[in-house]
């Protein structure tokens, strides 16, 4: 790939999240289900109301086998425990979820993994025979970790790609699921692990991973992933990392390195990561978010640039009843995702580094002060801590006002393209009308209760209404 391809989605302007459905219970040969396919659709309906119908992608976790971290690197068996008793098959229920979710501005796709392989996987003998998994110096398969009580290998991308097994398994995945129709997939933990026998270099493994990515892209599928991949020869950052332990078991001395000196192997092929790590603050300025985006792991960077919310943890920590999770969802969406969408409209011009954090100057007079957790436009404060009023649409006709602790009074709204607005309370069941409000001299009077989000939508100035 000579230049970055054009992804199907701009992940810096799209809400993309995971949803954890199930995990294996191998002891009883069953799946422990948190969310069925039908329940997932009910959550999606509520999320669509809370987000005012913006485009969303939800990657299903644990949709395959008996749940999360089962079957890899094969992904062709849909989890039968996720269908309801009146549904014929899990595959049919999955495809139905994909189709029904479209009504709620949501693309359903899949969490997968090409880096891990399990001894219990049907293709395991072929993986070992074709050097598609890491081997110790003596040629024996290397058990890197133990997942759910099973031996876990790491994939050698070079062997997996050159053997043809990758294409065979991937094509079957595309037959079983609507991943090509979705145009996106999430591949977890897509890091490089070097083989010891036959020995492979980090460059060989990176080249093979890129060929795998190029094949997936050629099918019309974007790849998002878990981390930022900047690998050096026989190097893993943490001494406790399982790949690092594997290298140490095979070599008496390991090289010392720093990820800042490693190439960004997947830039231009992977447009978004769940955890955007191994990236400097200056690179956050230099790399356009449409080219690479996600949730920054450095808290000082996150405070200045914001990032993608995850969603998955909300439904895992709460229940699937919106009354239990909607408040936390709104808080994360309004104070993290909404500012991220807004800042990603503008060109990143200048990074100012201070002891406590970063201040970033954007085009159009927008400044994000990570130290104060404040965003201003031409000096007007539009986010301060847990108080936010920002546009959701590109035409600046729909704004969301949110307050963590409650705020009554004048709010700056410099981007507003209207003089009068319809105001509604945002709820998981839909918006509740709350009157109208005037925009005067770039300000609007609003009474926002603690934890409440209001939709502020442009209306024709000729329409009647009672000011709130």
RAPESUL-V449139 format. One record per backbone hydrogen bond with DSSP energy under -1.0 kcal/mol. NH is the residue of the N-H (numbers start at 0). CO is the residue of the C=O. E is the energy in kcal/mol with one decimal. If there is no record, write none. Layout:
nh = (NH,NH)
co = (CO,CO)
e = (E,E)
//
This chain:
nh = (4,12,14,16,17,18,20,22,24,29,31,33,34,36,39,40,41,42,43,44,45,46,47,48,49,50,51,52,53,55,56,57,58,59,60,64,66,67,69,73,78,81,82,86,92,93,94,95,96,97,98,99,100,102,103,104,105,106,108,110,111,116,117,118,120,123,126,127,128,129,130,131,133,135,138,141,143,144,146,149,151,152,154,155,159,160,161,162,163,165,167,168,169,170,171,172,173,174,175,176,181,182,184,185,186,187,190,195,199,204,205,206,207,208,209,210,211,212,213,214,215,216,217,219,220,221,223,224,234,240,244,245,246,247,248,249,250,260,261,264,266,268,269,272,273,274,275,276,283,284,285,286,290,291,292,296,301,302,304,305,311,313,314,315,316,317,323,324,325,328,329,330,331,332,333,334,335,336,337,339,340,341,342,343,344,345,348,349,351,353,358,359,360,361,362,365,366,367,368,369,372,373,374,375,376,377,379,381,382,383,384,386,387,388,389,391,395,398,399,400,401,402,403,406,408,410,412,415,416,420,421,422,423,424,425,429,431,433,435,436,438,439,442,443,445,447,450,451,453,454,455,456,457,458,462,467)
co = (267,9,54,56,309,58,60,31,29,24,22,20,20,81,35,36,37,38,39,40,41,42,43,44,45,46,48,47,50,104,14,106,16,108,18,76,63,21,66,70,62,78,79,83,88,89,90,91,92,93,94,95,96,99,100,101,100,55,57,59,185,152,71,150,117,120,122,123,124,125,127,126,153,139,135,133,151,151,149,146,144,116,114,131,155,156,157,158,160,159,163,164,165,166,167,168,169,170,171,172,177,178,221,109,223,111,188,134,194,200,201,202,203,204,205,206,207,208,209,210,211,212,213,216,215,182,184,271,231,237,240,241,242,243,244,246,246,257,258,262,263,265,265,292,224,225,294,274,279,280,281,282,287,287,270,275,297,298,300,301,309,310,310,311,312,313,320,320,321,324,325,326,327,328,329,330,331,331,332,335,336,337,338,339,341,342,360,360,358,356,351,367,349,365,346,362,375,359,373,357,368,368,382,366,379,364,376,374,374,386,372,383,401,381,399,397,392,455,389,453,387,451,385,447,445,443,441,412,395,436,456,434,454,431,452,426,424,422,465,420,418,442,439,410,408,406,402,448,400,423,398,421,396,419,459,435)
e = (-1.3,-1.8,-1.6,-2.6,-1.4,-2.3,-3.2,-2.0,-2.7,-2.1,-3.3,-3.5,-1.9,-2.2,-2.4,-1.5,-1.3,-1.9,-2.4,-2.1,-1.8,-2.7,-2.3,-1.7,-2.4,-2.0,-1.1,-2.3,-1.0,-2.0,-2.5,-2.8,-3.0,-2.5,-2.9,-3.0,-2.4,-2.5,-1.1,-1.7,-3.4,-1.7,-1.2,-1.9,-2.1,-2.5,-2.4,-2.1,-2.2,-2.3,-2.2,-3.0,-2.4,-1.4,-1.6,-1.7,-1.7,-2.9,-2.7,-2.4,-3.2,-1.9,-1.5,-1.8,-1.7,-2.3,-2.3,-2.3,-2.5,-1.9,-1.3,-2.9,-2.5,-3.2,-2.4,-2.3,-2.0,-1.6,-2.1,-2.5,-2.6,-3.8,-3.0,-2.3,-2.8,-2.6,-2.4,-1.9,-1.1,-1.9,-2.0,-2.7,-2.8,-2.7,-1.4,-2.0,-2.1,-1.3,-1.9,-2.0,-2.1,-1.8,-1.5,-2.8,-2.9,-2.8,-1.1,-1.2,-1.9,-2.2,-2.4,-2.3,-2.1,-2.5,-2.3,-1.8,-2.2,-2.6,-2.8,-1.9,-2.2,-2.8,-2.1,-2.2,-1.5,-2.2,-2.8,-1.8,-1.4,-1.5,-2.3,-2.0,-2.6,-2.5,-1.7,-1.2,-1.4,-2.4,-1.7,-1.5,-1.4,-2.5,-2.3,-2.2,-3.2,-3.2,-3.2,-1.6,-1.6,-1.1,-2.1,-2.9,-1.5,-1.7,-1.5,-1.2,-2.7,-2.0,-3.0,-2.1,-2.5,-1.1,-1.4,-1.6,-2.5,-2.3,-2.4,-1.1,-3.0,-2.4,-2.8,-2.0,-2.4,-3.0,-2.8,-2.1,-1.6,-1.7,-3.1,-1.6,-2.8,-2.2,-3.0,-2.1,-1.7,-1.6,-2.4,-1.8,-3.1,-2.8,-2.3,-2.7,-2.6,-3.3,-1.7,-1.3,-2.4,-2.6,-3.3,-2.3,-1.2,-2.1,-2.2,-2.5,-2.2,-2.5,-2.2,-2.8,-1.5,-2.7,-2.7,-2.0,-2.8,-2.3,-1.8,-3.5,-1.4,-2.7,-2.6,-2.6,-2.9,-1.4,-1.4,-2.8,-2.5,-2.8,-2.9,-1.6,-1.6,-3.0,-3.4,-2.9,-2.1,-3.0,-2.8,-1.5,-2.4,-3.2,-2.0,-2.2,-2.8,-2.5,-1.1,-2.2,-2.7,-3.1,-2.3,-2.2,-3.1,-3.1,-3.0,-2.9,-3.1,-2.1,-2.2,-2.4)
//
